[in-house]
Amino acid sequence: MTYCLGIVNRFGIVMGADSRTNAGVDYISAYRKLFDFSVPGERVILISTSGNLSMSQGVITQLKREINNHEETNLYTLSTMSDIAHYIGCKTRQLQDRDRPWLERENIDYHCSFLLGGQIQGEEPQLYLIYPQGNFIQATKETQFLQIGETKYGKPILDRTIKDDTPLDALAKCALLSIDSTMKSNISVGPPINLVMYETNSFVIRHKLQLRLGDPYLAKMRKLWEDHVRQAFDSMPNLEWEPEESQWNEDILID
């Protein structure tokens, strides 16, 4: 399993991903899941992956090959982020259609999904989630973050924190806390963590970060967060229980 997320607002985009993959409790390895296909000054293209590793690697390899071969259609020739999302979806379907019969025979889940974030000259920053079926959705002002992989543990902090006017540095901290919360609750998600922050209309990635296991900042952030969550919990007022004469028990039906 994995966990990747993207956040977009008027200030820019933050994307982050863990690097853990596993094929059982006795075989754990790490692979990069966040890729930068940007052309400085022209377009920023960030892609993160989740799901079947052979499928997602196959799609990324195909994207790189078509760029290197100067194919007529590739990540650098498409004129909109929506076109790029459609293009990646088509590549995903093609690869799955090719390998599906053999993987299904062994009961192997062949699905993979992608997050696509970036900006092309003439457009606003955009963020897409591309499903295994090749269709996709776009993040909006009402829903400013998208996730793939093991999403449930890291979602609450995103729901409570992200606003349209949240500065990019704060979004980056929020993304990192979201990933760390997921690692705390699920051992199938783990470091190294890759994090990228992109500023609107800069058309260059100036902020990249990789945090490995035991990184001092990651350890400090986790301790501070846990301490403040515990303090907030301790400051919550006690429950006001109903008095003993409450008729609550009379509402319970007993067979």
C-alpha positions, 0 to 999 in steps of 0.5 A: 500500500502507499499514500500520496496526496496533492493540495492546490489553492490560489498560491500553488500546489503541494504534493507528497508521497511515501515510498514503501511497497510490500509483498507481505510482512517479510518483504518490504522495499522502497520505490519512488512514487512522486515524479517531476516532468517539469520544463522550467519556464514553460510547464510544471508536471508532477505525477504520483502513483499508487496501486500495482507497482508493475503497472504504475512503473510501466506507465511512467516508463512509457511517458518517459520513452515517448518524451525521449523519442520525441513522439508527436503526443507526449507530456511536453506537446499537450497544451492543457493539464486536462489533455495530459490527464486524459493522455495518462488515463489512456496509457493506463488503460492500454497497459492494463488491457495488455496484462490483465488476463495474465494477472487475473489468472493469478488473482493479482490486483492490477489496478493503479491510479495517479495524481497529476498536478501542475501548471501550463502557461495560460492556465491556473494550477490544477490537480487531478486524480486519474482512476484505474479505469482512465477517467479522472476528476479535478480538485476544485475550490470546494475540494482542494485536496486529492488522495490515493492509496491508504487515504483514511488516516491522513484525511481528518487533518486535511479536512480541518486545516486546509482553506483557500487562503492557507499559505503554501508553507502551511499546506506543506506542513499539513501534507507532511502531518497527513503522511506522518499520521498515516505512517503512525497508523499503518505500517504499509506506509513508510519513508522516505517521504518525498514532498514538493511545493510549487508556487503559482506562475513561477513555472519552476520547482524551487522546493523539494524535500526527501525525509528518510527514516530517522530524519531529525525534522520528521521526529521533531514534528511528530513529537510536537504534534503528539504533544499538542494533540495530547494537550488539546485532549487534556483541555477538553471538558469532561462529559456531562453524564445524565443523572441517575434518575434518567429514563434512558434505560426505558427506551431500550427494547429487551427481547 
